[in-house]
């Protein structure tokens, strides 16, 4: 389990920017200590737990980068074209052959360079003349060759601890001959929703109740990030029941994640329940949507161990935005990663909008191509943080910085694709 102090998330009063919240989430946070070695494909989406040095050169031998003719550059004429006899043929997978001085070799992409040869002419640049090949002048020594270790030298760091294992990194590990990688164990997350007004899909819904979407949104996001998720269902507005569920969930989980019940309403019991069994601080984020977020620590029954607690707002869009900016980096930090805010791509606004200063705002928007090939963002017509279709009918979030107060059509704005946030 995670090892957290009671004041891990304690903050002074005041609004937090996204950057301040990210820095505070990861400050002093120790990753889960357990490491396991898994097969390459099973490592996808996990955080690498140790540096990996290349056991061999990549490529492992000097080889041709193209189909063509390999020569000793010293055998070429000092000025003008050269005519050299073709002495051998080397396909990929065959060992390199010894070649007499003054000869060219027919060679193919990936084939080892014969000893002493150092330059390759592309086949489309040469002309065959019987058993010889006519080579144009001007090619530099070493052209169209791949030296051993050009990609990664043996002993050099190929993969770094804290990196997310991706298909590209799996390919690099495979090219180095590795069959397994050391990764942090999966983060264990308990999820539940709170409130008498929600029921699970498929259940009997009363006239004043709605189906629970947040719990499913959170579980899907967590699974995409490689977490092991426990669905704790829905807890009614009962402080005692919530406190009991939190205390039980703290054993066996690294993170407890809830939605709803963290504002200042009389029926918002989550905050008081967390304070009863652990420590809690309410973060006020300078963002819209998603201002109130509860951050805390709930001790486990095992001495010295605890679960982090994050209480997200109740509206689904606010849940998505705060998850992306707080929970996602928290999960990465617990798994030994190095979380960072994703870069916003610059696109043109196809809308007008006014906002408050000193608050970052996230607008749901779809992308489209203009007739001249530019990319522009079209704001969803409904801004409410309870509008789920505003997420399904858009491609990402337009990020409006704190100092900005107004957007006009044609303005350059930052755009965060949903693919970067989940």
N, C-alpha and C positions, 0 to 999 in steps of 0.2 A: 504493500500500500504506500501511498504518498506520505512523506514526512513533513508535516506542516506545523508551524507555530500558531498559537492562538491569534497573534496579531499580524498574520501573513498579509491580510488585505485591508488592514486598518488605514484610514486616510483622514486627513483634516477636512473640514468643511469646504465647500466650494465646488464649482463645476469643473469637470475634467474634460480636456480635449481627448480626441481619439489617441493621439500619440502618448499623452500622459497616462491614459488608461492602459495602453499596451505595455508601456514601460513598467507600470506598477504591477501588472499581472505577472510578469516574468521575474521581477526583482527578487532575488534570494530564493526563488523556487527551486527545490531539488527534484530532479526527475525520479521516477520510480527506479529502485535499484536493480530489479530483476532483469537479467539479460538471457536471451535464448538464441541458439543458432538454428536457423531454419533454411530449407532449400530455397534456391534463388527465386523461384516463382512465388513462394509463400512469403517472401520478404517484401513484395510489392506493397507500397502504401505504409510501410513501417519506418520508424526512425532508426538509422544506423547507430549502433552502440559503440563502435570502435573505428579508429582509422584503419584503412586497408592499403597496405603497400603492394605495389605490383610485383608478383612473383617472377614475371618474365618481362622481356621487352615486348612492346606492342607497336608495330608489328614485330614478330620475333626474329625476322631476318630481312636483309636488304632485298627489295623486290621491285618489280616494274609496276608503275602506276597505270600503264596503258598497254594496248596491243601495238606492237611495232618491232623495232630492230635495236638491239642493245650493242653498244660499241665502247671501246676505250676512247675517251675524248682526245687522248694524245695521238691516236692513229688518224685523226681527221686532218685534212689539208689545212695549212695555215691560212690560206685564202681561197675562196671559191668552193664549189661542191666537191664531195669525195665519192669515190667508187670503191666499195669493199666487197670481197667475196663473202657469201653467207655460209658460215661454217657449221652451224648446228640449229636445232629447233628445241625450244624449252617451253612446254606448256605449264600451266599452273599445276602444282602438286608434284612435279618432278624435281629431283635434286639438281642443283646447278652443275654445269659441265665445265671442265677446263677448256679454254679456247685459245688457239694460237694468236699471237700478236698480229694485228692487221686484219682481223676477221670481224664480221658482224654476226649477230645471232638473232634468228627469228624468235621473238619472245611474246608472251601473253600476260595480260593483267594478273598480278599476284604471283607470277612465277619468280623464283629466286634469281637474282642476278649472278651470272657466272663469275668466278673469281677474276678480278682485274677489270671487269667492265663497269662503267660508271655513268653511262648516259644512254637514254632511250629516245629514238626518233619515233614519233607517231606514224602508224602505217599509212595514213592519208597524206603525209607530207613527203613520202619517198616514192621512188620509181624503180621497179625491178628491171634489171638488164641481164637476162639469162640467169646465171648462177650468182650474180652479184646484185648489189643494191646501190642505187644512186642517192646520196644523202645531201640535202641542201646545206649551204653554209649558214653560220650565225647561231647555231644552237649552243647554249651554255652548258658547261660541264655540270653533271648531276641532274639535268633536266629529266622530268617524267619518271623519277625514281623515288622510292620510299625507303629511307634509311631505317635500320632496326632501331626501335625505341622512339621513332618520330612522334608517335602519339603519346605513349607513356614509357619512360625508361624503367628498367627493372630496379626495384628498390624505392622508386618515387611514390609519393602518396597518390593513389588513384581515386579513392573515395574517403570522405571525411566523416568522422563521428558527428552526429547531429543532423546530417543530411537526410532528407526524405528519400527513401528508396523508390525510384521511378522505373518505368520500363527501359529508359535510356541507361540508367545506372546498372540495371540488371544485365543489359547487353554488354556494357563495359566489363562487368565482373565475369560474364561468360567468356568474353574474348580473352580474358586473362587466365582462363582455365579454372576459375572458381566454381564450386558447386553449391556453396551455402554462404550465408552472411550472418553476422551477429547483430541482433536487433533488440531494442527494448521490448518487453512484453506489452501486450495490448492494454491500453488504459480502460479500466472498468468504470462504467458510468451507470448510475441509477437515475431513472427519469420518471417523474410523475407530474400530473396536473392537479390543480386545486380549484375548488369552487363547486357550490351546489348547483350552479347553472349549466354544467356541462355533463354529458354522458358519452360513453364510448360509442363509436359507430356500430350499428347493429343492435344496440340496446333500446329499451323503451324510452322515448323522449317525451317529457312533459310539455305542456303548452308554453312554459316560460324557460325552456332549456334548449341548448344547442349541442350539436355533436362536437366532440373534442378533435380539433385539427392540430393543435400545437404539439401534443405528445408524439404524434406521428411525424410531423415535420422535424422535430428534434431527433427522433430515433433514426430517421433516414439520413439526416446530416451527419450524425455521429457515426453511423455505419460506413458512410462514404469515407470518413476520416480514419477508419480502421479500429474504432473503439468496440469493446464488448459491452453491449447495452442490456440493462435489466429494466423491463417495463413494470413500474410499480402501480400503474393505473391511475385512478382519480381519487383524491381525498377530498371529502367535504369540508366545509368551513367550520372545522372543529380544531381548536388549537391543541388540545390534548392528543387527539388522534394524529395530527400532523407531527407533533413532537415525538411521539412514539415511533412513527414510521421513519422519521429522520434518524433517530438513534439506532434503529435496526439497520438502516441502509448504510450507515457509516462503517459498519463492519463488512469488509469484502468489496468495498468500492473506493475508488480514488476520487471520484467526483459525484456529487448529487446535483441534479439539474431539475429545476421546476419552472413552471410558467404560471403567472398570475399570483395575486396575493402579496405583492411587494410594495404597493402604494400606501397612502395614508388613510385609506378608508376604514370604517369601523368593522367591516367584514373581511379585511385583509389580515389573516391570522398567521401567515407564513413567517413574517419577521419576528413576531413574539415567540413563535415555536422554536425558531432557530436560536434565538437568544437564550431560551430555556435550556437547550441541550448543548450549546456551543457558543461561538462568538459571531457577531454580525456587524457589518458596516454597510450602509446604503450609499452607493456611489451615484452621484448625479452627473450624468454625462451631458456635455454640451452638444448634443446631437438630436436630430429629429428624423425619423421616429426613434423612440427607445430611451428616454431620459432616465427613468429610475431603474437601477439594477442593484440587487442585493448580493453582496460578496461575504462569505464567511467560512468558518472552519468548524467541523463537527467531529469531536474526538471519537475514536473507535473504542470498542471494548478491549482491544489490545493496547497495552500501555505504550505511549510514544508514537502511536499511529493515529492518523486522522484523515478525514475526507474533506476535500474542498467543497464548498457549497456556492452555487450560483442560482439566484432567483431572477428570472427574466420577466419582462412585462407580459401582459395577458393578450395583447393584440398580435396576430400572427406576423404582420409585416415588421413590427417592432421586435418580435422574437427573432426573426431572420436577421435583421440588421445587427442587433446586439450579440447574437450568436457569432456572426462573422467577425466582429471586432473584439470580442472578449473571450468567448468559449473556444473558438478555433485556435487562437494563440495559446490559451491556457492548456489545451490538450497537447499541443506541440511541445510546450515547455515541460509538461509532466512526462512526456516520452523522450525527453532529452534533445529535442529539436531547438532550432534557433528561429523563432517566429518573427516575422516582419510584415508590415502592412503591404498589401499588394500594390503595385504601381497602377495609377489611373491612366488610361489611354486618352489622348486628346481627340475630341470629336466636336462637330459643330452643333450648337443648340438649334432645334427647330421649334422653339417655344419661347414664350415670355413667362417670367416668374419673379416674384418678389419674396424676400425672406428677411428674417431678423438678423441683425448683426451679432457677432460673438457666439454664433451657434452654427455648427456644421449640419448641413441638410442633405438628405439622400432622397432623390426622386427616382421613382421607377420609370424606366424608359426603354423603348424598342429602338433598334438601329435600322436605318435604311440607307440605300445608296441614292444619291442625287443624280440627275442626268449627266453631270460633268464628272461623276466618279467619286465624289467626296462622300464621307460617311457622316450622317447626322443622327442626332438622338431626338426621338419623338416622345414627349412626356405622356404618361398614361393620364387619361382625363380624370381619374378619381384618385385623390391624394390620401384618403382615409387609411389608417394603419390596420383597419379590420377588413380591408378589401383584398381577399385572397387572389382574385383573378388579376389584380394588378401585378402579381408575381408571375402568374402563368402566362400572361399576355405580353411580357416584356423580356428583354435580354440582359438587363443589369441595372445598376444604380448610377445615376448622375450624381457626382460628389461636388457639392457647392461649399467652398471654404468659409471659415468664420467671418472674414472681413467683407465678403461679397454680400451685397444687398439686393442686386437686381440682375436678371439675365434677360437678354434680348435675342431675337432670332439672329443667327450667324455668329454669335459669341462662341469662343472656344471654351469647352467645359471638360472636366475630367469624367471618365466613364469607367466603372468597374464591372466587368463581365461577371455574371453569376458563376461562371466556371472557375473564377479566381476566388470565390467566396465560399465554396462548398467542397 
